[in-house]
Amino acid sequence: MKMTEDIALLCKIKAEEFKLYGYANILEDQIWKCVSQNYTTNLPSISKLTNDILSLKITYFMNWLMLSIYKTR
């Protein structure tokens, strides 16, 4: 699924938040891939997207990242 400007901005805000926690190499597209994996057919409403992105926890993201690395090997 494609990322719009509004979604990209939300992902950028979340990546900056993670940088404050010491995770400096997280990219906006990684956050989007993590969040959008739960949407199989269509995108939900913008309020649901906003909530899903801004409520993303670093532990969930890091688990997703490790699993995605293992799946590519």
GIZIMO-V188091 format. One record per run of one state. SS is the DSSP state (H for helix, E for strand, C for the rest). FROM is the first residue (numbers start at 1). LEN is the number of residues. If there is no record, write none. Layout:
BEGIN
SS|FROM|LEN / SS|FROM|LEN
END
This chain:
BEGIN
C|1|4 / H|5|16 / C|21|7 / H|28|9 / C|37|9 / H|46|9 / C|55|3 / H|58|15 / C|73|1
END
